Amino acid sequence: CNVCGAYVSCLASSLDREGGACSACGSNVRFRGVVYALALRLFGRPLAIADFPEAARGMRGIGMSDTGVYADLLPKRIGYVNTYYHQEPRLDIQNPGAEHLGRYDYIISSDVLEHVTPPVSTAFTNLRLLLKPGGLLVLTVPFSTDRETIEHYPELHDFRVDEIDGQYVLFNRTSDGREQRFSDLVFHGGPGSTLEMRVFSEASLRRELEHAGFKDLRFHREPCFESGVVWLHPWSVPITA
């Protein structure tokens, strides 16, 4: 396991993006995929967190509501601070403070951007602005191989989510004053938790990243068996830029 360094054996066919848990630390394939992509792009080879080079301590990077599975270990080997939307240290990627601009060597954003309010293009632009020239973005979002992203609430403006008769309903007032109501909401992390705003497509992700100024995009579909990283499907893999 490239997160905790434990030796674990399992069938590759049993692994999926949110499964394949390490029996020692509980990391799934996505978490290990993030660490794999981070190490590969920063240091040129896959490494476990404990094997990050000493020079990594001088780097400056942030996570965006990262899981504690690896967020608790990264600061021991690399300059890293986990940020949050709802608590300190705060970061609203749709409206980051000036103190964040051009500051970071790398940013980890794992399964966050599918939840930010539209327009999501603003988030991609701000990710670029937060990085130093040559800085690295490690990104995961659920995405399809379709041509276009599906925006569930493209006119979202002034909204709330209420529970009515055991069902969650989104009420929205558009910028021009129209009332909208949406049911059959999709939440990640359980009902009433984090609302899914969109389902990305690979093609639109490429466009968003390139338009924001990112270069050298890589969709990491390659396996790294020694790190416990195997992708059974070609979608929703980690992306670096």
Salt bridges, closest charged atoms under 4 A:
GLU18 OE2 - ARG17 NH1 2.94
GLU18 OE2 - ARG30 NE 2.72
GLU54 OE2 - ARG57 NE 2.89
GLU88 OE2 - ARG90 NE 3.40
GLU99 OE2 - HIS100 NE2 3.79
ASP105 OD1 - LYS132 NZ 3.29
ASP111 OD1 - ARG17 NH2 2.70
ASP111 OD2 - ARG30 NE 3.42
GLU114 OE2 - HIS115 NE2 3.50
GLU114 OE2 - HIS188 ND1 3.79
GLU148 OE1 - ARG207 NH2 2.82
GLU151 OE2 - ARG198 NE 2.64
GLU155 OE2 - ARG178 NH2 2.30
ASP158 OD2 - ARG173 NH1 3.29
ASP162 OD2 - ARG160 NE 2.72
ASP176 OD1 - ARG178 NE 3.18
GLU179 OE2 - ARG173 NH2 3.01
GLU196 OE2 - HIS152 NE2 2.63
GLU196 OE1 - HIS188 NE2 2.92
GLU202 OE2 - ARG206 NH2 3.29
GLU202 OE1 - ARG221 NH2 2.51
ASP216 OD2 - ARG41 NH2 2.65
ASP216 OD2 - ARG218 NH2 3.33
GLU222 OE2 - HIS220 ND1 2.79
